[in-house]
Each structure stands twice: as structure tokens, then as C-alpha cells.
Amino acid sequence: MNEPIVELIDLTRSFTQGGVRIDVLRGVNLSIMPGEIVALLGPSGSGKSTMLQAVGLLEGGFGGQIRIAGTDATQLSGDDRTALRRSHLGFVYQFHHLLPDFTALENVVLPQLVAHRSRAESEERARELLGALGLEKRVGHRPSQLSGGEQQRVAVARALSNRPKLVLADEPTGNLDEATADRVLAEFLNLVRGQGSSALVATHNERLALRMDRVVRLHEGLLE
């Protein structure tokens, strides 16, 4: 049997505000298998983003264990965590965070160059992804020249450009109208499934969550 692409074991995270301890994650356990797309459902403020930051190795302060592709990330140095994140993970956020002075094509090419791929290979991959997202005629446009839905499609292409084993998406359609959100999510799911990646998608939208392979709910710091 394949091992999980990500495994969380008794994951905890607490903050102190005004002398009061707030337990955001109280012992989260979760396994995601290769090729599986999991919706992380919960209202705003439930800790979904905190959990994604943990899985994405974006900050410290977490208790428990985080295993990515069989590697215990909690035992790695900062440089090794960065290398693991770069080689295995892709990210999509509610706000696209595109580089404003770069074209759509350049925004998708850049992370591939950072991963030491050739420019020719990177541009070919970027055009393939942007074309699959219906943006073949927009590759030379900067973010300010694109609609909100188009910007988020570029962000999806960027996240998938290095063929990550796991894509983490934090409310990826939360800033879009319902019709555009439906289209962008469908395109996102098709691309993730098409390249055999796994995904953990945080959302408060139950209708969208039900389009994924499995739904887990974060409630009072625990998964249901």
C-alpha cells in the first residue's frame, strides 16, 4: 500500500493573546494519500489557514509531527525544510499574490527557474498550463490587465508549474463570484487530477467541498 503524501500526527498550535492561551489546533490527525483531493471545511477563524501553514512548512511553533512524502519535516533544518517545500509542495491562496511587474507567462516561469529548470522547458510548461486554463491569449498580460478569475487561474498555473506532489489551497475561490469560482475550481481539480497530485483545499463553502474526494471538518481545533 502506498504511504501517505502527508501525515499529521497530534498536530497542535497555541497562541497567547492578552495573557490568555488560545488553542487553535488541539491534536489534529490526518493522512492524505497520493492522488487524493481533500477538502478542509470550516468557518472563518476555525484554524484552517493555521493548519495549511503547518502542512506547508511555512512557520514554526507547532507541536506534533508533520510527515511529507515519508520525511519527518519536524526534524529537518530550516534549509532542508525549504528544499522539501520547494520540491514537493505548491500553494494557491485566496488572493493571487502575482508579481505585478511580470506577465502571466513570467509569473508561471519564475518558480520553475528557481527549481533550476531551463527557460525553454519552463516556458513550454507555463504555456501548456495557461492554455489548459483558457489563457493562451493572455500570456503576455500583466496581472493588472487580467480579471480576478484570470489572475487566480495564473496563480493555479504557478502552483502546479513544478508538478508538486501536494497542492495546498487556502480559500482559492473565496475572492471570486459564484460562477467564476465554479469554473476556476473545476479547472483546478482537473489539472491536479490530471497530473496525479494530491491536494488539501481549505474552504468554508460546503457546496464546493463536496466536489472533492473527501471532506474533513475542523471544529474547535480537531478534525471531524
C-alpha positions as CSV (number, residue, x, y, z in Angstrom):
1,M,0.0,0.0,0.0
2,N,1.3,3.5,-0.8
3,E,2.4,5.6,2.1
4,P,0.5,9.0,2.6
5,I,1.9,12.0,0.8
6,V,1.2,14.0,4.0
7,E,0.6,12.7,7.5
8,L,-0.2,14.9,10.6
9,I,0.2,13.2,13.9
10,D,-1.2,15.0,17.0
11,L,-0.6,18.4,15.5
12,T,-1.0,21.3,18.0
13,R,-0.7,25.1,17.8
14,S,-1.4,27.6,20.5
15,F,-1.1,31.4,20.8
16,T,-1.2,33.8,23.7
17,Q,-3.2,37.0,23.4
18,G,-3.6,39.4,26.4
19,G,-2.2,36.7,28.7
20,V,-4.8,34.2,27.5
21,R,-3.8,31.0,25.9
22,I,-5.8,30.1,22.7
23,D,-5.5,26.6,21.5
24,V,-6.1,26.7,17.7
25,L,-5.2,23.1,16.9
26,R,-5.6,20.6,19.7
27,G,-4.3,17.4,18.3
28,V,-5.1,17.1,14.6
29,N,-4.5,13.8,12.9
30,L,-4.8,13.5,9.1
31,S,-3.4,11.3,6.3
32,I,-3.7,12.2,2.6
33,M,-2.9,9.5,0.1
34,P,-1.2,10.1,-3.3
35,G,-3.7,11.5,-5.8
36,E,-6.3,12.2,-3.2
37,I,-8.0,15.6,-3.0
38,V,-9.3,16.5,0.4
39,A,-11.5,19.5,1.3
40,L,-10.8,21.1,4.7
41,L,-14.1,22.6,5.7
42,G,-14.7,25.1,8.5
43,P,-15.9,28.6,9.1
44,S,-13.6,31.6,9.1
45,G,-11.4,31.7,12.2
46,S,-11.6,27.9,12.7
47,G,-7.9,27.4,12.1
48,K,-7.9,26.2,8.5
49,S,-5.1,28.7,7.5
50,T,-3.1,27.8,10.5
51,M,-3.3,24.1,9.6
52,L,-2.3,24.8,6.0
53,Q,0.7,26.8,7.2
54,A,1.8,23.8,9.2
55,V,1.5,21.4,6.3
56,G,3.2,23.9,4.1
57,L,6.2,24.2,6.5
58,L,5.7,28.0,6.4
59,E,6.2,28.7,10.1
60,G,7.3,27.0,13.3
61,G,5.7,26.8,16.8
62,F,3.7,23.6,16.1
63,G,3.7,20.5,18.3
64,G,3.3,17.0,17.0
65,Q,4.6,15.5,13.8
66,I,4.4,16.5,10.1
67,R,5.5,14.0,7.6
68,I,5.7,14.9,3.9
69,A,6.3,12.0,1.4
70,G,7.7,9.9,4.3
71,T,10.0,12.5,5.6
72,D,9.6,13.9,9.2
73,A,9.7,17.6,8.5
74,T,9.8,18.4,12.2
75,Q,13.3,17.0,12.4
76,L,14.7,19.0,9.4
77,S,16.9,22.1,9.4
78,G,15.4,25.3,8.0
79,D,17.3,24.8,4.7
80,D,16.1,21.2,4.4
81,R,12.5,22.3,5.1
82,T,12.8,24.9,2.4
83,A,14.1,22.3,-0.1
84,L,11.3,19.9,0.8
85,R,8.7,22.6,0.4
86,R,10.2,23.6,-3.0
87,S,10.4,20.0,-4.3
88,H,7.1,18.7,-3.1
89,L,4.6,21.5,-2.4
90,G,2.6,24.0,-4.4
91,F,0.4,26.8,-3.0
92,V,-2.7,28.7,-4.1
93,Y,-4.1,31.5,-1.9
94,Q,-7.4,33.4,-1.8
95,F,-5.5,36.4,-3.1
96,H,-3.4,35.6,-6.1
97,H,-0.1,37.2,-5.0
98,L,1.1,37.5,-8.5
99,L,4.2,39.6,-9.2
100,P,2.7,42.8,-10.7
101,D,5.6,43.7,-13.0
102,F,5.7,40.3,-14.6
103,T,3.4,38.9,-17.3
104,A,1.2,35.8,-16.7
105,L,3.8,33.7,-18.5
106,E,6.7,35.1,-16.4
107,N,4.8,34.5,-13.2
108,V,4.5,30.8,-14.1
109,V,8.0,30.5,-15.4
110,L,9.7,32.0,-12.4
111,P,9.2,29.2,-9.8
112,Q,10.5,26.7,-12.4
113,L,13.7,28.7,-12.9
114,V,14.1,28.8,-9.1
115,A,13.9,25.0,-9.2
116,H,16.7,25.0,-11.8
117,R,14.7,24.1,-14.9
118,S,15.8,25.6,-18.2
119,R,14.0,28.7,-19.5
120,A,12.8,26.8,-22.6
121,E,11.4,23.9,-20.6
122,S,9.8,26.4,-18.1
123,E,8.1,28.4,-20.8
124,E,6.8,25.3,-22.5
125,R,5.3,24.1,-19.2
126,A,3.9,27.6,-18.5
127,R,2.2,27.8,-21.9
128,E,0.8,24.3,-21.5
129,L,-0.8,25.2,-18.1
130,L,-2.1,28.6,-19.1
131,G,-3.5,27.1,-22.3
132,A,-5.3,24.4,-20.3
133,L,-6.8,27.2,-18.2
134,G,-8.0,29.1,-21.2
135,L,-5.4,31.9,-21.0
136,E,-3.4,31.2,-24.2
137,K,-4.2,34.6,-25.5
138,R,-3.4,36.3,-22.1
139,V,0.2,35.0,-21.5
140,G,1.7,38.4,-22.3
141,H,-0.6,40.4,-20.0
142,R,0.3,41.7,-16.5
143,P,-1.9,41.0,-13.5
144,S,-3.5,44.5,-13.7
145,Q,-4.7,43.7,-17.2
146,L,-6.4,40.5,-16.1
147,S,-9.8,39.9,-14.5
148,G,-10.0,38.4,-11.0
149,G,-10.8,35.0,-12.4
150,E,-7.9,35.2,-14.8
151,Q,-5.5,36.2,-12.1
152,Q,-6.5,33.3,-10.0
153,R,-6.0,30.9,-13.0
154,V,-2.5,32.2,-13.3
155,A,-2.0,31.5,-9.6
156,V,-3.2,28.0,-10.2
157,A,-0.8,27.5,-13.1
158,R,2.0,28.9,-11.0
159,A,1.2,26.4,-8.1
160,L,1.2,23.5,-10.5
161,S,4.2,24.5,-12.6
162,N,6.7,22.3,-10.8
163,R,4.4,19.3,-10.7
164,P,4.2,19.3,-6.9
165,K,3.1,16.1,-5.1
166,L,0.8,18.1,-2.8
167,V,-1.0,21.3,-3.6
168,L,-2.2,23.4,-0.7
169,A,-5.1,25.8,-1.5
170,D,-6.4,28.3,1.1
171,E,-9.9,29.5,0.0
172,P,-8.7,29.5,-3.6
173,T,-12.1,30.8,-4.9
174,G,-13.1,32.9,-1.9
175,N,-12.5,36.1,-3.7
176,L,-14.5,35.3,-6.8
177,D,-18.2,35.4,-7.7
178,E,-20.0,32.1,-7.7
179,A,-20.0,31.4,-11.4
180,T,-16.3,32.2,-11.7
181,A,-15.5,30.2,-8.6
182,D,-17.2,27.2,-10.0
183,R,-15.2,27.4,-13.2
184,V,-11.8,28.0,-11.6
185,L,-12.4,25.2,-9.1
186,A,-13.3,22.8,-11.9
187,E,-10.2,23.7,-13.8
188,F,-8.1,23.4,-10.7
189,L,-9.4,19.9,-9.9
190,N,-9.0,18.7,-13.5
191,L,-5.4,19.8,-13.6
192,V,-4.5,18.4,-10.2
193,R,-6.1,15.1,-11.0
194,G,-4.6,15.1,-14.5
195,Q,-1.0,15.3,-13.2
196,G,-1.7,12.8,-10.3
197,S,-1.0,15.3,-7.5
198,S,-2.8,15.4,-4.1
199,A,-4.4,18.5,-2.7
200,L,-5.7,19.9,0.6
201,V,-8.2,22.6,-0.1
202,A,-9.4,24.9,2.7
203,T,-12.9,26.3,2.2
204,H,-15.9,27.4,4.1
205,N,-18.1,26.6,1.1
206,E,-19.7,23.2,1.6
207,R,-21.1,23.0,-1.9
208,L,-17.6,23.3,-3.4
209,A,-16.1,21.0,-0.8
210,L,-18.4,18.2,-1.8
211,R,-16.8,18.2,-5.3
212,M,-13.6,16.8,-3.8
213,D,-12.7,13.2,-2.9
214,R,-13.2,13.6,0.8
215,V,-14.3,16.2,3.3
216,V,-12.8,16.7,6.7
217,R,-14.2,19.4,9.1
218,L,-12.1,21.4,11.5
219,H,-14.1,22.2,14.7
220,E,-12.7,23.5,17.9
221,G,-9.2,22.6,17.0
222,L,-10.0,19.0,16.0
223,L,-10.9,17.2,12.8
224,E,-14.3,15.5,12.5
